[in-house]
Amino acid sequence: TYPASLSAVWMTEQLRKDLQFKGIIVTDDMQMNAITEQYGLDEAVKLAVNAGADLLVFGNQLVRTPQDPQEIIDIIYNAIKEKQISEKQI
């Protein structure tokens, strides 16, 4: 249903459980078209974190407007306050 960077099936079920991966999970570029054409920033960040991502990559800075890190922090902080992301996940 989702690109791998937003998918709990891939990150949590496949990587963590099936493959027993214990390292850091890094997303693909959160500004790639597969994400930006289907999801808003707010939704994409929440999906990635809830899917199990430990590090979100914003690397398409030459093509798109550079992403303000504070905006991402605010999205995550507000999602925790609204119980859309668990503190345990962070």
PyMOL Python script that loads the backbone (N, CA, C, O; Angstrom):
from pymol import cmd

cmd.read_pdbstr("""\
ATOM      1  N   THR A   1       0.821  -1.197   0.000  1.00  0.00           N
ATOM      2  CA  THR A   1       0.000   0.000   0.000  1.00  0.00           C
ATOM      3  C   THR A   1       0.862   1.256   0.000  1.00  0.00           C
ATOM      4  O   THR A   1       0.547   2.221  -0.697  1.00  0.00           O
ATOM      5  N   TYR A   2       1.939   1.257   0.768  1.00  0.00           N
ATOM      6  CA  TYR A   2       2.799   2.438   0.919  1.00  0.00           C
ATOM      7  C   TYR A   2       4.182   2.174   0.325  1.00  0.00           C
ATOM      8  O   TYR A   2       4.608   1.025   0.207  1.00  0.00           O
ATOM      9  N   PRO A   3       4.887   3.267  -0.053  1.00  0.00           N
ATOM     10  CA  PRO A   3       6.308   3.100  -0.393  1.00  0.00           C
ATOM     11  C   PRO A   3       7.032   2.525   0.833  1.00  0.00           C
ATOM     12  O   PRO A   3       6.595   2.753   1.961  1.00  0.00           O
ATOM     13  N   ALA A   4       8.104   1.803   0.637  1.00  0.00           N
ATOM     14  CA  ALA A   4       8.801   1.126   1.740  1.00  0.00           C
ATOM     15  C   ALA A   4       9.148   2.069   2.880  1.00  0.00           C
ATOM     16  O   ALA A   4       9.098   1.662   4.041  1.00  0.00           O
ATOM     17  N   SER A   5       9.499   3.317   2.585  1.00  0.00           N
ATOM     18  CA  SER A   5       9.875   4.272   3.637  1.00  0.00           C
ATOM     19  C   SER A   5       8.711   4.653   4.550  1.00  0.00           C
ATOM     20  O   SER A   5       8.922   5.223   5.621  1.00  0.00           O
ATOM     21  N   LEU A   6       7.488   4.340   4.132  1.00  0.00           N
ATOM     22  CA  LEU A   6       6.300   4.657   4.936  1.00  0.00           C
ATOM     23  C   LEU A   6       5.576   3.397   5.404  1.00  0.00           C
ATOM     24  O   LEU A   6       4.509   3.479   6.012  1.00  0.00           O
ATOM     25  N   SER A   7       6.149   2.254   5.124  1.00  0.00           N
ATOM     26  CA  SER A   7       5.449   0.986   5.317  1.00  0.00           C
ATOM     27  C   SER A   7       5.901   0.235   6.565  1.00  0.00           C
ATOM     28  O   SER A   7       7.058  -0.170   6.675  1.00  0.00           O
ATOM     29  N   ALA A   8       4.977   0.056   7.498  1.00  0.00           N
ATOM     30  CA  ALA A   8       5.258  -0.752   8.686  1.00  0.00           C
ATOM     31  C   ALA A   8       5.486  -2.212   8.308  1.00  0.00           C
ATOM     32  O   ALA A   8       6.236  -2.919   8.981  1.00  0.00           O
ATOM     33  N   VAL A   9       4.851  -2.659   7.246  1.00  0.00           N
ATOM     34  CA  VAL A   9       5.048  -4.041   6.793  1.00  0.00           C
ATOM     35  C   VAL A   9       6.519  -4.259   6.452  1.00  0.00           C
ATOM     36  O   VAL A   9       7.115  -5.255   6.863  1.00  0.00           O
ATOM     37  N   TRP A  10       7.101  -3.327   5.703  1.00  0.00           N
ATOM     38  CA  TRP A  10       8.508  -3.488   5.310  1.00  0.00           C
ATOM     39  C   TRP A  10       9.463  -3.214   6.457  1.00  0.00           C
ATOM     40  O   TRP A  10      10.387  -3.991   6.698  1.00  0.00           O
ATOM     41  N   MET A  11       9.248  -2.115   7.164  1.00  0.00           N
ATOM     42  CA  MET A  11      10.222  -1.735   8.190  1.00  0.00           C
ATOM     43  C   MET A  11      10.118  -2.569   9.463  1.00  0.00           C
ATOM     44  O   MET A  11      11.131  -3.016   9.999  1.00  0.00           O
ATOM     45  N   THR A  12       8.919  -2.774   9.936  1.00  0.00           N
ATOM     46  CA  THR A  12       8.751  -3.477  11.205  1.00  0.00           C
ATOM     47  C   THR A  12       8.620  -4.984  11.009  1.00  0.00           C
ATOM     48  O   THR A  12       9.330  -5.761  11.647  1.00  0.00           O
ATOM     49  N   GLU A  13       7.726  -5.389  10.139  1.00  0.00           N
ATOM     50  CA  GLU A  13       7.509  -6.822   9.950  1.00  0.00           C
ATOM     51  C   GLU A  13       8.697  -7.495   9.257  1.00  0.00           C
ATOM     52  O   GLU A  13       9.240  -8.478   9.761  1.00  0.00           O
ATOM     53  N   GLN A  14       9.095  -6.965   8.108  1.00  0.00           N
ATOM     54  CA  GLN A  14      10.165  -7.596   7.335  1.00  0.00           C
ATOM     55  C   GLN A  14      11.544  -7.394   7.962  1.00  0.00           C
ATOM     56  O   GLN A  14      12.237  -8.360   8.280  1.00  0.00           O
ATOM     57  N   LEU A  15      11.936  -6.128   8.137  1.00  0.00           N
ATOM     58  CA  LEU A  15      13.286  -5.851   8.639  1.00  0.00           C
ATOM     59  C   LEU A  15      13.490  -6.257  10.095  1.00  0.00           C
ATOM     60  O   LEU A  15      14.403  -7.018  10.415  1.00  0.00           O
ATOM     61  N   ARG A  16      12.638  -5.745  10.967  1.00  0.00           N
ATOM     62  CA  ARG A  16      12.837  -5.980  12.405  1.00  0.00           C
ATOM     63  C   ARG A  16      12.496  -7.410  12.824  1.00  0.00           C
ATOM     64  O   ARG A  16      13.277  -8.059  13.521  1.00  0.00           O
ATOM     65  N   LYS A  17      11.341  -7.894  12.403  1.00  0.00           N
ATOM     66  CA  LYS A  17      10.887  -9.202  12.885  1.00  0.00           C
ATOM     67  C   LYS A  17      11.454 -10.349  12.052  1.00  0.00           C
ATOM     68  O   LYS A  17      12.144 -11.219  12.584  1.00  0.00           O
ATOM     69  N   ASP A  18      11.167 -10.356  10.742  1.00  0.00           N
ATOM     70  CA  ASP A  18      11.577 -11.489   9.909  1.00  0.00           C
ATOM     71  C   ASP A  18      13.089 -11.588   9.744  1.00  0.00           C
ATOM     72  O   ASP A  18      13.656 -12.675   9.859  1.00  0.00           O
ATOM     73  N   LEU A  19      13.747 -10.455   9.475  1.00  0.00           N
ATOM     74  CA  LEU A  19      15.199 -10.470   9.256  1.00  0.00           C
ATOM     75  C   LEU A  19      15.990 -10.195  10.527  1.00  0.00           C
ATOM     76  O   LEU A  19      17.219 -10.275  10.531  1.00  0.00           O
ATOM     77  N   GLN A  20      15.279  -9.870  11.610  1.00  0.00           N
ATOM     78  CA  GLN A  20      15.888  -9.584  12.908  1.00  0.00           C
ATOM     79  C   GLN A  20      16.957  -8.485  12.824  1.00  0.00           C
ATOM     80  O   GLN A  20      17.995  -8.559  13.481  1.00  0.00           O
ATOM     81  N   PHE A  21      16.686  -7.485  12.017  1.00  0.00           N
ATOM     82  CA  PHE A  21      17.595  -6.345  11.863  1.00  0.00           C
ATOM     83  C   PHE A  21      17.546  -5.489  13.118  1.00  0.00           C
ATOM     84  O   PHE A  21      16.467  -5.090  13.555  1.00  0.00           O
ATOM     85  N   LYS A  22      18.691  -5.208  13.693  1.00  0.00           N
ATOM     86  CA  LYS A  22      18.771  -4.460  14.945  1.00  0.00           C
ATOM     87  C   LYS A  22      19.350  -3.057  14.755  1.00  0.00           C
ATOM     88  O   LYS A  22      19.444  -2.289  15.712  1.00  0.00           O
ATOM     89  N   GLY A  23      19.733  -2.728  13.538  1.00  0.00           N
ATOM     90  CA  GLY A  23      20.375  -1.439  13.278  1.00  0.00           C
ATOM     91  C   GLY A  23      19.378  -0.307  13.101  1.00  0.00           C
ATOM     92  O   GLY A  23      18.186  -0.451  13.372  1.00  0.00           O
ATOM     93  N   ILE A  24      19.892   0.805  12.646  1.00  0.00           N
ATOM     94  CA  ILE A  24      19.090   2.003  12.404  1.00  0.00           C
ATOM     95  C   ILE A  24      18.413   1.875  11.047  1.00  0.00           C
ATOM     96  O   ILE A  24      19.053   1.523  10.056  1.00  0.00           O
ATOM     97  N   ILE A  25      17.127   2.159  11.010  1.00  0.00           N
ATOM     98  CA  ILE A  25      16.389   2.148   9.747  1.00  0.00           C
ATOM     99  C   ILE A  25      16.330   3.578   9.224  1.00  0.00           C
ATOM    100  O   ILE A  25      15.843   4.487   9.897  1.00  0.00           O
ATOM    101  N   VAL A  26      16.837   3.754   8.008  1.00  0.00           N
ATOM    102  CA  VAL A  26      16.899   5.062   7.357  1.00  0.00           C
ATOM    103  C   VAL A  26      15.934   5.054   6.179  1.00  0.00           C
ATOM    104  O   VAL A  26      15.921   4.111   5.388  1.00  0.00           O
ATOM    105  N   THR A  27      15.130   6.099   6.063  1.00  0.00           N
ATOM    106  CA  THR A  27      14.197   6.178   4.937  1.00  0.00           C
ATOM    107  C   THR A  27      14.936   6.503   3.643  1.00  0.00           C
ATOM    108  O   THR A  27      16.094   6.920   3.651  1.00  0.00           O
ATOM    109  N   ASP A  28      14.249   6.305   2.564  1.00  0.00           N
ATOM    110  CA  ASP A  28      14.675   6.855   1.283  1.00  0.00           C
ATOM    111  C   ASP A  28      14.383   8.355   1.370  1.00  0.00           C
ATOM    112  O   ASP A  28      13.880   8.821   2.393  1.00  0.00           O
ATOM    113  N   ASP A  29      14.680   9.098   0.347  1.00  0.00           N
ATOM    114  CA  ASP A  29      14.438  10.542   0.345  1.00  0.00           C
ATOM    115  C   ASP A  29      12.947  10.826   0.524  1.00  0.00           C
ATOM    116  O   ASP A  29      12.126  10.420  -0.298  1.00  0.00           O
ATOM    117  N   MET A  30      12.615  11.514   1.584  1.00  0.00           N
ATOM    118  CA  MET A  30      11.215  11.849   1.864  1.00  0.00           C
ATOM    119  C   MET A  30      10.653  12.852   0.865  1.00  0.00           C
ATOM    120  O   MET A  30       9.453  13.126   0.869  1.00  0.00           O
ATOM    121  N   GLN A  31      11.516  13.406   0.006  1.00  0.00           N
ATOM    122  CA  GLN A  31      11.059  14.336  -1.022  1.00  0.00           C
ATOM    123  C   GLN A  31      10.983  13.678  -2.401  1.00  0.00           C
ATOM    124  O   GLN A  31      10.809  14.365  -3.408  1.00  0.00           O
ATOM    125  N   MET A  32      11.115  12.341  -2.450  1.00  0.00           N
ATOM    126  CA  MET A  32      10.998  11.673  -3.744  1.00  0.00           C
ATOM    127  C   MET A  32       9.537  11.701  -4.192  1.00  0.00           C
ATOM    128  O   MET A  32       8.619  11.771  -3.374  1.00  0.00           O
ATOM    129  N   ASN A  33       9.348  11.647  -5.494  1.00  0.00           N
ATOM    130  CA  ASN A  33       8.004  11.781  -6.060  1.00  0.00           C
ATOM    131  C   ASN A  33       7.021  10.732  -5.546  1.00  0.00           C
ATOM    132  O   ASN A  33       5.840  11.033  -5.379  1.00  0.00           O
ATOM    133  N   ALA A  34       7.482   9.514  -5.294  1.00  0.00           N
ATOM    134  CA  ALA A  34       6.582   8.463  -4.798  1.00  0.00           C
ATOM    135  C   ALA A  34       5.928   8.857  -3.478  1.00  0.00           C
ATOM    136  O   ALA A  34       4.857   8.357  -3.138  1.00  0.00           O
ATOM    137  N   ILE A  35       6.567   9.744  -2.743  1.00  0.00           N
ATOM    138  CA  ILE A  35       6.002  10.224  -1.480  1.00  0.00           C
ATOM    139  C   ILE A  35       5.303  11.560  -1.674  1.00  0.00           C
ATOM    140  O   ILE A  35       4.142  11.706  -1.293  1.00  0.00           O
ATOM    141  N   THR A  36       5.986  12.536  -2.257  1.00  0.00           N
ATOM    142  CA  THR A  36       5.419  13.892  -2.337  1.00  0.00           C
ATOM    143  C   THR A  36       4.177  13.978  -3.220  1.00  0.00           C
ATOM    144  O   THR A  36       3.324  14.838  -3.000  1.00  0.00           O
ATOM    145  N   GLU A  37       4.066  13.105  -4.209  1.00  0.00           N
ATOM    146  CA  GLU A  37       2.887  13.156  -5.085  1.00  0.00           C
ATOM    147  C   GLU A  37       1.655  12.516  -4.455  1.00  0.00           C
ATOM    148  O   GLU A  37       0.538  12.741  -4.921  1.00  0.00           O
ATOM    149  N   GLN A  38       1.842  11.721  -3.403  1.00  0.00           N
ATOM    150  CA  GLN A  38       0.729  11.016  -2.779  1.00  0.00           C
ATOM    151  C   GLN A  38       0.392  11.484  -1.370  1.00  0.00           C
ATOM    152  O   GLN A  38      -0.743  11.338  -0.915  1.00  0.00           O
ATOM    153  N   TYR A  39       1.395  12.055  -0.672  1.00  0.00           N
ATOM    154  CA  TYR A  39       1.217  12.374   0.744  1.00  0.00           C
ATOM    155  C   TYR A  39       1.733  13.778   1.041  1.00  0.00           C
ATOM    156  O   TYR A  39       2.719  14.227   0.457  1.00  0.00           O
ATOM    157  N   GLY A  40       1.065  14.447   1.938  1.00  0.00           N
ATOM    158  CA  GLY A  40       1.574  15.715   2.428  1.00  0.00           C
ATOM    159  C   GLY A  40       2.725  15.455   3.387  1.00  0.00           C
ATOM    160  O   GLY A  40       2.913  14.326   3.842  1.00  0.00           O
ATOM    161  N   LEU A  41       3.486  16.478   3.690  1.00  0.00           N
ATOM    162  CA  LEU A  41       4.636  16.344   4.582  1.00  0.00           C
ATOM    163  C   LEU A  41       4.215  15.800   5.944  1.00  0.00           C
ATOM    164  O   LEU A  41       4.838  14.876   6.467  1.00  0.00           O
ATOM    165  N   ASP A  42       3.176  16.364   6.507  1.00  0.00           N
ATOM    166  CA  ASP A  42       2.695  15.957   7.826  1.00  0.00           C
ATOM    167  C   ASP A  42       2.373  14.463   7.855  1.00  0.00           C
ATOM    168  O   ASP A  42       2.831  13.741   8.740  1.00  0.00           O
ATOM    169  N   GLU A  43       1.602  14.016   6.904  1.00  0.00           N
ATOM    170  CA  GLU A  43       1.203  12.609   6.849  1.00  0.00           C
ATOM    171  C   GLU A  43       2.402  11.704   6.598  1.00  0.00           C
ATOM    172  O   GLU A  43       2.526  10.654   7.228  1.00  0.00           O
ATOM    173  N   ALA A  44       3.286  12.099   5.688  1.00  0.00           N
ATOM    174  CA  ALA A  44       4.450  11.278   5.359  1.00  0.00           C
ATOM    175  C   ALA A  44       5.380  11.105   6.559  1.00  0.00           C
ATOM    176  O   ALA A  44       5.881  10.008   6.806  1.00  0.00           O
ATOM    177  N   VAL A  45       5.609  12.184   7.302  1.00  0.00           N
ATOM    178  CA  VAL A  45       6.472  12.099   8.484  1.00  0.00           C
ATOM    179  C   VAL A  45       5.860  11.162   9.521  1.00  0.00           C
ATOM    180  O   VAL A  45       6.556  10.310  10.074  1.00  0.00           O
ATOM    181  N   LYS A  46       4.581  11.310   9.783  1.00  0.00           N
ATOM    182  CA  LYS A  46       3.915  10.447  10.762  1.00  0.00           C
ATOM    183  C   LYS A  46       3.944   8.986  10.320  1.00  0.00           C
ATOM    184  O   LYS A  46       4.205   8.099  11.133  1.00  0.00           O
ATOM    185  N   LEU A  47       3.680   8.731   9.053  1.00  0.00           N
ATOM    186  CA  LEU A  47       3.702   7.362   8.549  1.00  0.00           C
ATOM    187  C   LEU A  47       5.097   6.754   8.678  1.00  0.00           C
ATOM    188  O   LEU A  47       5.232   5.605   9.101  1.00  0.00           O
ATOM    189  N   ALA A  48       6.122   7.503   8.323  1.00  0.00           N
ATOM    190  CA  ALA A  48       7.494   6.996   8.383  1.00  0.00           C
ATOM    191  C   ALA A  48       7.902   6.667   9.811  1.00  0.00           C
ATOM    192  O   ALA A  48       8.467   5.605  10.071  1.00  0.00           O
ATOM    193  N   VAL A  49       7.620   7.568  10.726  1.00  0.00           N
ATOM    194  CA  VAL A  49       7.981   7.331  12.127  1.00  0.00           C
ATOM    195  C   VAL A  49       7.197   6.152  12.677  1.00  0.00           C
ATOM    196  O   VAL A  49       7.770   5.279  13.330  1.00  0.00           O
ATOM    197  N   ASN A  50       5.906   6.113  12.425  1.00  0.00           N
ATOM    198  CA  ASN A  50       5.082   5.012  12.930  1.00  0.00           C
ATOM    199  C   ASN A  50       5.422   3.679  12.266  1.00  0.00           C
ATOM    200  O   ASN A  50       5.200   2.618  12.850  1.00  0.00           O
ATOM    201  N   ALA A  51       5.955   3.733  11.058  1.00  0.00           N
ATOM    202  CA  ALA A  51       6.359   2.505  10.373  1.00  0.00           C
ATOM    203  C   ALA A  51       7.627   1.918  10.970  1.00  0.00           C
ATOM    204  O   ALA A  51       7.913   0.733  10.799  1.00  0.00           O
ATOM    205  N   GLY A  52       8.394   2.763  11.680  1.00  0.00           N
ATOM    206  CA  GLY A  52       9.607   2.266  12.320  1.00  0.00           C
ATOM    207  C   GLY A  52      10.887   2.946  11.889  1.00  0.00           C
ATOM    208  O   GLY A  52      11.974   2.520  12.279  1.00  0.00           O
ATOM    209  N   ALA A  53      10.779   4.003  11.086  1.00  0.00           N
ATOM    210  CA  ALA A  53      11.987   4.715  10.649  1.00  0.00           C
ATOM    211  C   ALA A  53      12.663   5.394  11.834  1.00  0.00           C
ATOM    212  O   ALA A  53      12.004   6.001  12.678  1.00  0.00           O
ATOM    213  N   ASP A  54      13.976   5.283  11.884  1.00  0.00           N
ATOM    214  CA  ASP A  54      14.765   5.940  12.925  1.00  0.00           C
ATOM    215  C   ASP A  54      15.354   7.255  12.430  1.00  0.00           C
ATOM    216  O   ASP A  54      15.616   8.160  13.222  1.00  0.00           O
ATOM    217  N   LEU A  55      15.561   7.359  11.137  1.00  0.00           N
ATOM    218  CA  LEU A  55      16.184   8.541  10.550  1.00  0.00           C
ATOM    219  C   LEU A  55      15.468   8.869   9.243  1.00  0.00           C
ATOM    220  O   LEU A  55      15.366   8.017   8.360  1.00  0.00           O
ATOM    221  N   LEU A  56      14.975  10.096   9.116  1.00  0.00           N
ATOM    222  CA  LEU A  56      14.285  10.534   7.907  1.00  0.00           C
ATOM    223  C   LEU A  56      15.256  11.333   7.051  1.00  0.00           C
ATOM    224  O   LEU A  56      15.933  12.234   7.547  1.00  0.00           O
ATOM    225  N   VAL A  57      15.324  11.002   5.768  1.00  0.00           N
ATOM    226  CA  VAL A  57      16.241  11.674   4.851  1.00  0.00           C
ATOM    227  C   VAL A  57      15.472  12.678   3.994  1.00  0.00           C
ATOM    228  O   VAL A  57      14.445  12.348   3.401  1.00  0.00           O
ATOM    229  N   PHE A  58      15.981  13.896   3.939  1.00  0.00           N
ATOM    230  CA  PHE A  58      15.455  14.938   3.054  1.00  0.00           C
ATOM    231  C   PHE A  58      16.615  15.388   2.189  1.00  0.00           C
ATOM    232  O   PHE A  58      17.351  16.305   2.555  1.00  0.00           O
ATOM    233  N   GLY A  59      16.780  14.738   1.032  1.00  0.00           N
ATOM    234  CA  GLY A  59      17.975  14.971   0.231  1.00  0.00           C
ATOM    235  C   GLY A  59      17.749  15.606  -1.119  1.00  0.00           C
ATOM    236  O   GLY A  59      18.715  15.883  -1.830  1.00  0.00           O
ATOM    237  N   ASN A  60      16.523  15.844  -1.494  1.00  0.00           N
ATOM    238  CA  ASN A  60      16.232  16.365  -2.824  1.00  0.00           C
ATOM    239  C   ASN A  60      16.250  17.893  -2.818  1.00  0.00           C
ATOM    240  O   ASN A  60      15.414  18.538  -3.451  1.00  0.00           O
ATOM    241  N   GLN A  61      17.200  18.454  -2.105  1.00  0.00           N
ATOM    242  CA  GLN A  61      17.220  19.889  -1.835  1.00  0.00           C
ATOM    243  C   GLN A  61      17.491  20.760  -3.066  1.00  0.00           C
ATOM    244  O   GLN A  61      17.102  21.928  -3.075  1.00  0.00           O
ATOM    245  N   LEU A  62      18.139  20.232  -4.092  1.00  0.00           N
ATOM    246  CA  LEU A  62      18.431  21.031  -5.276  1.00  0.00           C
ATOM    247  C   LEU A  62      17.211  21.173  -6.179  1.00  0.00           C
ATOM    248  O   LEU A  62      17.083  22.158  -6.907  1.00  0.00           O
ATOM    249  N   VAL A  63      16.331  20.207  -6.133  1.00  0.00           N
ATOM    250  CA  VAL A  63      15.146  20.214  -6.992  1.00  0.00           C
ATOM    251  C   VAL A  63      13.970  20.890  -6.298  1.00  0.00           C
ATOM    252  O   VAL A  63      13.186  21.593  -6.936  1.00  0.00           O
ATOM    253  N   ARG A  64      13.853  20.680  -5.015  1.00  0.00           N
ATOM    254  CA  ARG A  64      12.735  21.208  -4.235  1.00  0.00           C
ATOM    255  C   ARG A  64      13.236  22.252  -3.250  1.00  0.00           C
ATOM    256  O   ARG A  64      14.439  22.452  -3.085  1.00  0.00           O
ATOM    257  N   THR A  65      12.297  22.904  -2.610  1.00  0.00           N
ATOM    258  CA  THR A  65      12.646  23.869  -1.573  1.00  0.00           C
ATOM    259  C   THR A  65      13.298  23.127  -0.420  1.00  0.00           C
ATOM    260  O   THR A  65      12.768  22.110   0.028  1.00  0.00           O
ATOM    261  N   PRO A  66      14.441  23.609   0.077  1.00  0.00           N
ATOM    262  CA  PRO A  66      15.068  22.941   1.222  1.00  0.00           C
ATOM    263  C   PRO A  66      14.097  22.817   2.392  1.00  0.00           C
ATOM    264  O   PRO A  66      13.350  23.743   2.707  1.00  0.00           O
ATOM    265  N   GLN A  67      14.129  21.654   3.022  1.00  0.00           N
ATOM    266  CA  GLN A  67      13.230  21.377   4.133  1.00  0.00           C
ATOM    267  C   GLN A  67      13.776  21.975   5.418  1.00  0.00           C
ATOM    268  O   GLN A  67      14.937  21.760   5.768  1.00  0.00           O
ATOM    269  N   ASP A  68      12.944  22.721   6.114  1.00  0.00           N
ATOM    270  CA  ASP A  68      13.305  23.299   7.405  1.00  0.00           C
ATOM    271  C   ASP A  68      13.210  22.205   8.464  1.00  0.00           C
ATOM    272  O   ASP A  68      12.120  21.688   8.707  1.00  0.00           O
ATOM    273  N   PRO A  69      14.323  21.841   9.099  1.00  0.00           N
ATOM    274  CA  PRO A  69      14.281  20.776  10.117  1.00  0.00           C
ATOM    275  C   PRO A  69      13.311  21.071  11.257  1.00  0.00           C
ATOM    276  O   PRO A  69      12.720  20.146  11.815  1.00  0.00           O
ATOM    277  N   GLN A  70      13.139  22.334  11.609  1.00  0.00           N
ATOM    278  CA  GLN A  70      12.232  22.676  12.703  1.00  0.00           C
ATOM    279  C   GLN A  70      10.803  22.274  12.378  1.00  0.00           C
ATOM    280  O   GLN A  70      10.043  21.905  13.272  1.00  0.00           O
ATOM    281  N   GLU A  71      10.434  22.343  11.113  1.00  0.00           N
ATOM    282  CA  GLU A  71       9.085  21.938  10.709  1.00  0.00           C
ATOM    283  C   GLU A  71       8.870  20.441  10.981  1.00  0.00           C
ATOM    284  O   GLU A  71       7.796  20.036  11.426  1.00  0.00           O
ATOM    285  N   ILE A  72       9.880  19.636  10.717  1.00  0.00           N
ATOM    286  CA  ILE A  72       9.788  18.194  10.965  1.00  0.00           C
ATOM    287  C   ILE A  72       9.699  17.933  12.467  1.00  0.00           C
ATOM    288  O   ILE A  72       8.895  17.120  12.923  1.00  0.00           O
ATOM    289  N   ILE A  73      10.529  18.628  13.219  1.00  0.00           N
ATOM    290  CA  ILE A  73      10.502  18.492  14.680  1.00  0.00           C
ATOM    291  C   ILE A  73       9.117  18.847  15.211  1.00  0.00           C
ATOM    292  O   ILE A  73       8.575  18.142  16.062  1.00  0.00           O
ATOM    293  N   ASP A  74       8.554  19.926  14.716  1.00  0.00           N
ATOM    294  CA  ASP A  74       7.222  20.359  15.154  1.00  0.00           C
ATOM    295  C   ASP A  74       6.148  19.331  14.802  1.00  0.00           C
ATOM    296  O   ASP A  74       5.253  19.066  15.605  1.00  0.00           O
ATOM    297  N   ILE A  75       6.235  18.756  13.613  1.00  0.00           N
ATOM    298  CA  ILE A  75       5.264  17.741  13.202  1.00  0.00           C
ATOM    299  C   ILE A  75       5.324  16.554  14.162  1.00  0.00           C
ATOM    300  O   ILE A  75       4.291  16.073  14.628  1.00  0.00           O
ATOM    301  N   ILE A  76       6.530  16.089  14.453  1.00  0.00           N
ATOM    302  CA  ILE A  76       6.692  14.944  15.345  1.00  0.00           C
ATOM    303  C   ILE A  76       6.244  15.291  16.760  1.00  0.00           C
ATOM    304  O   ILE A  76       5.537  14.512  17.401  1.00  0.00           O
ATOM    305  N   TYR A  77       6.654  16.456  17.245  1.00  0.00           N
ATOM    306  CA  TYR A  77       6.285  16.883  18.598  1.00  0.00           C
ATOM    307  C   TYR A  77       4.764  16.959  18.744  1.00  0.00           C
ATOM    308  O   TYR A  77       4.201  16.445  19.711  1.00  0.00           O
ATOM    309  N   ASN A  78       4.101  17.602  17.777  1.00  0.00           N
ATOM    310  CA  ASN A  78       2.642  17.729  17.835  1.00  0.00           C
ATOM    311  C   ASN A  78       1.949  16.376  17.707  1.00  0.00           C
ATOM    312  O   ASN A  78       0.930  16.133  18.354  1.00  0.00           O
ATOM    313  N   ALA A  79       2.501  15.501  16.878  1.00  0.00           N
ATOM    314  CA  ALA A  79       1.914  14.166  16.721  1.00  0.00           C
ATOM    315  C   ALA A  79       2.022  13.364  18.014  1.00  0.00           C
ATOM    316  O   ALA A  79       1.132  12.577  18.335  1.00  0.00           O
ATOM    317  N   ILE A  80       3.100  13.559  18.750  1.00  0.00           N
ATOM    318  CA  ILE A  80       3.240  12.894  20.048  1.00  0.00           C
ATOM    319  C   ILE A  80       2.202  13.452  21.019  1.00  0.00           C
ATOM    320  O   ILE A  80       1.536  12.693  21.724  1.00  0.00           O
ATOM    321  N   LYS A  81       2.064  14.771  21.055  1.00  0.00           N
ATOM    322  CA  LYS A  81       1.078  15.394  21.942  1.00  0.00           C
ATOM    323  C   LYS A  81      -0.331  14.919  21.623  1.00  0.00           C
ATOM    324  O   LYS A  81      -1.145  14.729  22.526  1.00  0.00           O
ATOM    325  N   GLU A  82      -0.619  14.728  20.339  1.00  0.00           N
ATOM    326  CA  GLU A  82      -1.949  14.310  19.903  1.00  0.00           C
ATOM    327  C   GLU A  82      -2.093  12.780  19.884  1.00  0.00           C
ATOM    328  O   GLU A  82      -3.114  12.250  19.445  1.00  0.00           O
ATOM    329  N   LYS A  83      -1.056  12.081  20.367  1.00  0.00           N
ATOM    330  CA  LYS A  83      -1.057  10.627  20.458  1.00  0.00           C
ATOM    331  C   LYS A  83      -1.176   9.945  19.091  1.00  0.00           C
ATOM    332  O   LYS A  83      -1.734   8.854  18.974  1.00  0.00           O
ATOM    333  N   GLN A  84      -0.643  10.609  18.062  1.00  0.00           N
ATOM    334  CA  GLN A  84      -0.589  10.002  16.730  1.00  0.00           C
ATOM    335  C   GLN A  84       0.731   9.267  16.526  1.00  0.00           C
ATOM    336  O   GLN A  84       0.849   8.432  15.629  1.00  0.00           O
ATOM    337  N   ILE A  85       1.718   9.578  17.353  1.00  0.00           N
ATOM    338  CA  ILE A  85       3.003   8.874  17.416  1.00  0.00           C
ATOM    339  C   ILE A  85       3.251   8.612  18.891  1.00  0.00           C
ATOM    340  O   ILE A  85       3.073   9.502  19.722  1.00  0.00           O
ATOM    341  N   SER A  86       3.661   7.395  19.219  1.00  0.00           N
ATOM    342  CA  SER A  86       3.924   7.099  20.627  1.00  0.00           C
ATOM    343  C   SER A  86       5.315   7.587  21.027  1.00  0.00           C
ATOM    344  O   SER A  86       6.243   7.590  20.218  1.00  0.00           O
ATOM    345  N   GLU A  87       5.441   7.993  22.275  1.00  0.00           N
ATOM    346  CA  GLU A  87       6.753   8.411  22.792  1.00  0.00           C
ATOM    347  C   GLU A  87       7.730   7.250  22.716  1.00  0.00           C
ATOM    348  O   GLU A  87       8.921   7.457  22.482  1.00  0.00           O
ATOM    349  N   LYS A  88       7.248   6.048  22.908  1.00  0.00           N
ATOM    350  CA  LYS A  88       8.106   4.861  22.849  1.00  0.00           C
ATOM    351  C   LYS A  88       8.755   4.740  21.466  1.00  0.00           C
ATOM    352  O   LYS A  88       9.919   4.353  21.354  1.00  0.00           O
ATOM    353  N   GLN A  89       8.007   5.068  20.428  1.00  0.00           N
ATOM    354  CA  GLN A  89       8.542   4.993  19.067  1.00  0.00           C
ATOM    355  C   GLN A  89       9.718   5.950  18.890  1.00  0.00           C
ATOM    356  O   GLN A  89      10.688   5.640  18.199  1.00  0.00           O
ATOM    357  N   ILE A  90       9.615   7.108  19.523  1.00  0.00           N
ATOM    358  CA  ILE A  90      10.693   8.101  19.431  1.00  0.00           C
ATOM    359  C   ILE A  90      11.857   7.649  20.284  1.00  0.00           C
ATOM    360  O   ILE A  90      12.876   8.337  20.353  1.00  0.00           O
TER     361      ILE A  90
END
""", "prot")
cmd.dss("prot")
cmd.show_as("cartoon", "prot")
cmd.util.cbc("prot")
cmd.orient("prot")
